[in-house]
Amino acid sequence: MSKPATSSENEYLCNDYLVSKKERGDGSIDETCRRRMCEWIFHVVDSTKLRRDTAGQAMSILDRFLGTSSRRAWEVMRSRREFQLCSMTTLYIAAKMGEPYLMDAKTMSRLSRGMHTIEEITQMEIDILCSLRWKVNCPSPCQIVNHVLELLPASAGPAAERIYSHSHFQIELSAGDYAFVSLHRSTIAIAAVLNSLGGVEPDDDFPLRDRTLFVQSIAHEFNLNLESPLLEAVRERLLESFEQSSGYQLKQTFLPCGSNRSEGKVDCCRKSVEKSPGCVAKEAALSLGFEV
């Protein structure tokens, strides 16, 4: 993956589509519906032994489709049944792109326990692809993480495995967090890597000088300001999600950037990242009623 590859991210940016939907009926989806469907997609991926990045790709396609101005996306936003169908179909599309074996529409229909027919799934696939003008193969945060970590020096030693593991875990958490929907994938990926690097224990055999050079190589490769308030805000949210999900605090013992940051700007960006959609349904209406 090169700089031109990450610069093409602008073509795959997603709108904050939940905020823009002000008039909502009883069946309209919300942030929690999205999170629960993300959990279901990861469950299916694990059960069928697909790559976990396929789930992230499916959520990216789902978000971008719902952010379009198409009539079909409008219908999906206002019907939980259609939202279920759309989510399943984006997993179907993602699996067809990235998996070594073909997952057909018949399999997806069985996964829905007959709720959605083969014809409905294939028609939704056409609607999604046409709305996105077939632009569905955006570099994922996981792919960007792997590219960044190729720059790790050999001196990282045993710490490299933990850096990989912690980075991928944060990326998976970000897939279910609506706050990250409108951000560049590379911003999320690099924030995860920096957090993982910051969590390396001081007594690990990974020389400080080599860690610093690694961070500098990231900045050069992606032409990034690693002290960006937005990047800092994303890092903090990922760290919070990491602790809530794992029960383990990824303490930042080595801070590769942010020493000269403006707290005011970081706080402003943090609030922007954490801003919730304008309308969230009551808890009693949150269940998708769709278990597998």
TORZALO-699690 format. One line per field, with one value per residue (C-alpha): residue in one letter; x, y, z. Coordinates in Angstrom, 1 decimal, padded with zeros to 4 digits. Layout:
residu <- [A  ...]
east <- [X  ...]
north <- [Y  ...]
up <- [Z  ...]
//
This chain:
residu <- [M  S  K  P  A  T  S  S  E  N  E  Y  L  C  N  D  Y  L  V  S  K  K  E  R  G  D  G  S  I  D  E  T  C  R  R  R  M  C  E  W  I  F  H  V  V  D  S  T  K  L  R  R  D  T  A  G  Q  A  M  S  I  L  D  R  F  L  G  T  S  S  R  R  A  W  E  V  M  R  S  R  R  E  F  Q  L  C  S  M  T  T  L  Y  I  A  A  K  M  G  E  P  Y  L  M  D  A  K  T  M  S  R  L  S  R  G  M  H  T  I  E  E  I  T  Q  M  E  I  D  I  L  C  S  L  R  W  K  V  N  C  P  S  P  C  Q  I  V  N  H  V  L  E  L  L  P  A  S  A  G  P  A  A  E  R  I  Y  S  H  S  H  F  Q  I  E  L  S  A  G  D  Y  A  F  V  S  L  H  R  S  T  I  A  I  A  A  V  L  N  S  L  G  G  V  E  P  D  D  D  F  P  L  R  D  R  T  L  F  V  Q  S  I  A  H  E  F  N  L  N  L  E  S  P  L  L  E  A  V  R  E  R  L  L  E  S  F  E  Q  S  S  G  Y  Q  L  K  Q  T  F  L  P  C  G  S  N  R  S  E  G  K  V  D  C  C  R  K  S  V  E  K  S  P  G  C  V  A  K  E  A  A  L  S  L  G  F  E  V]
east <- [000.0  001.5  000.7  -001.5  -003.5  -004.3  -004.9  -007.7  -009.5  -011.4  -013.4  -014.6  -015.5  -018.8  -021.4  -022.7  -025.9  -027.7  -027.4  -028.9  -032.1  -034.3  -037.8  -037.8  -040.6  -041.0  -039.0  -036.0  -032.6  -030.2  -026.7  -027.4  -029.1  -025.9  -023.7  -025.8  -025.8  -022.0  -021.8  -024.0  -021.7  -018.6  -020.5  -021.2  -017.6  -016.3  -018.8  -018.0  -014.3  -014.0  -011.4  -012.3  -011.3  -014.2  -016.6  -014.9  -015.2  -018.9  -019.6  -017.7  -019.8  -023.0  -022.1  -021.2  -024.3  -026.5  -024.7  -025.8  -028.8  -030.4  -034.0  -033.1  -030.8  -033.6  -035.9  -033.3  -032.9  -036.6  -037.1  -035.3  -036.1  -034.5  -031.6  -031.0  -031.2  -028.8  -026.3  -026.3  -025.8  -022.8  -021.2  -022.0  -020.3  -017.3  -016.9  -017.0  -014.2  -011.8  -012.4  -010.7  -014.0  -017.3  -020.2  -023.3  -026.7  -028.3  -025.9  -026.8  -030.5  -030.0  -028.2  -031.3  -033.3  -035.4  -036.3  -034.7  -034.9  -032.1  -033.8  -034.0  -030.3  -029.2  -031.4  -030.1  -026.6  -027.3  -028.9  -025.8  -023.2  -025.1  -025.5  -021.8  -020.9  -019.1  -016.5  -016.4  -012.8  -011.5  -008.3  -009.5  -008.0  -006.7  -004.9  -003.4  -002.3  -000.5  001.2  002.3  003.6  005.8  008.0  008.6  012.3  013.6  014.7  011.0  011.4  008.7  006.9  006.0  003.4  001.6  001.7  000.0  -002.5  -003.5  -003.7  -006.0  -008.2  -008.7  -009.5  -012.2  -013.7  -013.7  -015.9  -018.8  -018.4  -020.4  -018.2  -015.6  -017.8  -016.9  -013.2  -010.4  -009.5  -005.8  -006.5  -008.1  -005.3  -002.5  -004.1  -004.4  -000.8  000.4  -001.6  -000.2  003.3  002.7  001.6  004.9  006.4  009.6  011.5  010.7  013.7  012.6  015.2  013.7  015.7  014.2  010.7  011.2  012.6  009.6  007.2  009.1  008.9  005.1  004.9  007.1  005.3  001.8  002.8  001.0  001.2  001.3  000.4  -002.9  -005.6  -008.0  -005.5  -005.1  -008.9  -009.2  -006.4  -008.1  -011.5  -009.8  -008.0  -011.3  -013.0  -010.0  -010.3  -014.1  -014.0  -011.0  -010.9  -007.3  -005.9  -003.3  -001.2  000.8  004.3  005.9  004.2  005.4  003.6  001.4  004.0  003.3  -000.4  -003.0  -005.4  -008.1  -007.9  -007.8  -010.8  -012.7  -011.9  -012.7  -016.2  -016.5  -015.6  -017.9  -020.9  -023.9  -026.5  -029.3  -032.0  -031.7  -034.7  -035.7  -034.1  -037.3  -037.2  -033.5  -033.6  -033.4  -035.2  -032.7  -030.6  -028.4]
north <- [000.0  003.3  007.0  007.1  004.2  006.0  009.3  007.6  007.3  010.4  008.5  006.1  008.6  008.0  010.6  010.9  009.4  009.0  012.6  013.6  011.6  013.8  012.3  008.8  006.2  003.4  001.1  003.4  002.2  004.0  003.7  000.7  -001.2  -000.7  -001.9  -005.0  -005.9  -005.5  -008.0  -010.4  -010.1  -010.8  -013.9  -015.2  -014.5  -016.5  -019.3  -019.7  -019.3  -016.2  -013.6  -011.0  -008.2  -009.3  -008.2  -004.8  -004.5  -005.4  -002.7  -000.2  -001.1  -000.9  002.6  004.0  002.7  004.2  007.5  007.7  009.6  006.6  005.8  002.2  003.5  005.7  002.6  000.6  003.4  003.2  -000.6  -002.9  -005.9  -004.1  -003.1  -006.8  -007.7  -004.9  -005.9  -009.5  -008.5  -006.3  -009.3  -011.4  -008.8  -008.5  -012.3  -012.5  -010.0  -011.2  -014.8  -017.8  -019.6  -018.3  -017.7  -017.9  -016.2  -019.5  -019.8  -016.2  -017.0  -020.0  -017.8  -015.6  -018.7  -018.1  -014.5  -013.3  -015.1  -015.6  -013.2  -010.5  -010.9  -010.7  -007.7  -005.9  -006.7  -005.0  -002.0  -001.6  -001.9  000.5  003.1  002.9  002.8  -000.5  001.2  -001.4  -002.3  000.4  -000.4  -001.4  -000.3  -003.8  -003.8  -000.4  -001.6  -004.6  -002.3  000.1  -002.8  -004.0  -001.1  -002.5  -003.1  -006.5  -005.2  -005.1  -008.8  -010.4  -007.0  -007.2  -009.9  -007.8  -004.7  -006.7  -008.2  -005.0  -003.1  -005.6  -005.7  -002.0  -002.0  -004.6  -002.5  000.5  -001.3  -001.3  002.3  004.7  007.6  006.5  006.2  009.5  009.3  008.2  004.5  005.4  007.7  004.9  002.4  004.7  005.6  001.9  001.3  004.2  003.1  -000.4  000.9  003.2  000.1  -001.6  -002.0  000.0  -003.2  -004.9  -005.5  -002.8  000.0  003.5  004.8  002.2  002.9  006.6  005.9  003.6  006.4  008.8  006.3  006.2  010.0  010.0  007.2  008.7  012.3  012.8  015.1  012.6  015.4  016.1  016.8  014.6  011.7  012.2  012.1  008.9  007.3  008.2  006.7  003.5  003.2  003.6  001.0  -001.4  -001.1  -001.5  -004.6  -006.4  -005.2  -004.4  -000.9  -000.4  002.1  004.4  004.1  005.3  008.3  008.5  011.8  014.4  015.9  019.4  019.0  021.6  020.3  022.7  021.4  017.7  018.3  019.9  016.9  014.5  016.0  015.8  012.2  011.3  013.2  010.9  010.8  013.3  010.9  007.6  005.3  004.1  001.0  -001.0  -000.5  -001.3  -005.1  -006.2  -009.4  -011.3  -014.0  -016.6]
up <- [000.0  -001.0  -000.4  -003.5  -002.1  001.2  -000.6  -002.5  000.8  000.1  -002.6  000.2  002.9  004.6  005.6  009.2  008.0  011.3  012.2  008.9  009.4  011.5  010.7  012.0  012.3  014.8  012.6  011.9  012.8  015.2  016.5  018.8  016.0  014.0  016.8  017.4  013.7  013.8  016.6  014.6  011.6  013.7  015.1  011.6  010.5  013.5  013.0  009.4  009.9  007.7  008.2  010.9  008.5  006.3  009.0  009.1  005.3  005.5  008.0  005.8  002.8  004.9  006.2  002.9  001.2  004.0  003.5  -000.2  -001.4  -003.1  -002.5  -001.5  001.3  002.5  002.7  004.6  007.1  008.0  008.2  010.5  008.3  005.3  007.5  008.4  004.8  003.8  006.5  005.5  001.9  002.7  004.4  001.3  -000.9  001.5  001.6  -002.2  -002.5  000.2  001.0  -000.7  -001.2  -002.5  -000.1  -002.2  -001.7  -000.7  002.3  003.4  003.1  005.4  007.9  008.0  008.9  005.8  006.7  003.5  000.1  -002.4  -004.7  -002.1  -001.3  -004.9  -005.6  -002.6  -003.8  -007.1  -005.3  -003.1  -005.9  -008.1  -005.4  -004.6  -008.3  -007.6  -005.3  -002.6  -002.2  000.0  002.0  005.4  008.7  009.3  005.9  006.7  010.2  008.6  006.1  008.9  011.0  008.1  009.1  012.5  013.1  013.9  017.3  018.3  019.2  021.2  021.6  017.9  018.5  021.2  019.0  016.2  018.5  020.3  017.1  015.4  018.5  018.5  014.8  015.4  018.2  015.9  013.4  015.9  017.0  015.0  016.1  013.7  010.6  009.0  009.6  007.3  007.7  007.9  010.9  012.9  011.9  012.8  016.1  016.9  016.1  018.2  021.1  020.9  020.6  023.6  025.6  025.2  028.7  029.4  030.3  027.0  024.8  022.2  022.2  022.7  019.8  017.5  018.7  017.9  014.5  013.8  014.7  012.4  009.6  010.0  009.9  006.7  005.0  005.5  005.5  008.8  011.7  014.6  017.1  015.4  017.9  015.9  016.0  019.7  020.3  018.2  020.2  023.5  022.4  021.2  024.5  026.3  024.2  024.7  028.4  028.5  026.2  027.7  031.3  030.7  030.6  027.8  029.8  027.6  029.0  025.8  024.2  020.6  019.9  021.5  023.9  022.5  021.8  022.6  025.2  024.0  020.4  021.6  023.8  020.9  018.6  021.3  021.6  017.8  017.7  020.6  019.2  019.1  016.3  016.7  017.5  019.4  020.0  023.4  024.8  024.4  020.6  020.1  019.5  015.9  016.8  014.7  016.4  014.8]
//
